[in-house]
């Protein structure tokens, strides 16, 4: 590959790692071709100088010089491309890490905004619901005790002893039993499963 063709095969200034790798492959192919030509001409050099005509010897020497020059240029170009490829791959790896850092910081900011501005109101609502649950438990116990304290026969005509019960749901695949408010909790699974499940399962 002569100098003009070698220069035409160079990668562009802002080449990607893939483009640089392709350019390196071209330079290595040019080096291999030039080296093979130089080796063949060197092997035949003595015989050409001994038996060839002056014109043949001159052409062979010119071709050998050109092959050696092509080999040196391709080797130099390949070395420069190899260095730039390493720098580009290093920059790409750093860019991936920087992108993850940026996404992590953005997500952290969204979480902190939720925790500071939205969660307190939600927590108050949940706390109020838990107080209702506790009061339900208390009244259930009072009802059972009141029925039990009635003298024999006074319970006649009253509704059957069947106090309201809090919902109870078995956790899917975990053996966790959800009672009361927990039986209503339904969140998406942590693994991205679209099917809603209870929190103990989602956290598996």
Protein Blocks (a to p, Z undefined) as FASTA:
>chain_A
ZZklmmmmpccfklcfklmmmmmmmmmmmmmmmmmmmmmmmmmmmmmmmmmcfklmmmmm
mmmmmmmmmmmmmmmmmmmmmmmmmmmmmmmmmmmmmmmmmmmmmmmmmmmmmmmmmmmm
mmmmmmmmmmmmmmmmmmmmmmmmmmmmpcghjlgoiacdddddddddddehklpacehj
llmpccddfkopabdcdfklmmZZ
